[in-house]
C-alpha cells in the first residue's frame, strides 16, 4: 500500500508547476509603512499602546480617565467609519 502511494506521488510531481526564485533577482523589498488616515483607528492604536504600557508599570494616576475617554471616542469613530 505504501509503495503504491509513493509511486502515485512520484507520477504526480512532474505535473505540478513549482515557481522558483531566480538567484539574480531581487529577493527582499523594503516598503515604507503607511499610516492610516482613519482617525478612529489612530486613536485605537494610541489607546492600545498606552494600555500596553500600563501593564509594564506606567502610572497615569488620576489622568487614567483620559485613557477611557480615548477608548470611547475611538470606538465611536470606528463605528461611524471615520
N, C-alpha and C positions, 0 to 999 in steps of 0.2 A: 504494500500500500504506500509506504513512504517513498519507494523508488518511483512509483507512478506519479506522485506529486512532484518530485524533483524533475522528472522528465517533462512534465507538463509546464512547469515554471520555466525550464530551460528553453522550451519551444516558444513561449510567450514573450520572453525577454527581448529578443531581437526586434519584435514588432512594436515595442514601447519606445517612443521617442523621448530621449532624455536631453534636456538643454544643459549645455556645459558652458562655463565661463572661459573665455579665451584669456591666456596669460598676459597678452599685451594690452588688453582693455582695462579701463578704469574699474576698480572694484568698489572703492569707497566714495561716497558722495557726501559732502558736508552741506547740510541745509540750514538756513537761518531760521531760528524759532519764530513763529508767527504768534503774536499776542492777539487774542480775540478782541473784537470791538463790542462784544456783548457785555454791557455794564453789570448785569446780574451775575454772569459767570466770573467776571473780575472780582466782584465783591465776595462771591463764594470762595474763590481762590484765596483771597486775603483772610477770610474767616477760617478756612482750613489750616492755613499756615499759622495763624495766631493760636488757634485751638491746639495744634500740634505742639507749639512752643510752651503752652500752658502745662502740657504733660511732662515737659522737661524742667519745670520749676519756675517758669516766668510768672511773676506775681504782678497782676494789674490792680490789685486792691479794689477799692470801690468803683473803679472805672470799668469793671468787668461787664457792667450793664451795656457798655458800648459794643461789646462783642455780641451780646444777644440782639441788640438793635441792628447790628450789621447783618446778622443771620436772617432776621425778619425781612429787612429791605432786600437782601439778595434773593430770598425765596419769592417775594412778591414780583420783583423784576424778572426773574426767570419764568414765572407763571404768565406774566404779561408778554413775554417774548422780547424784552428789551435788553 
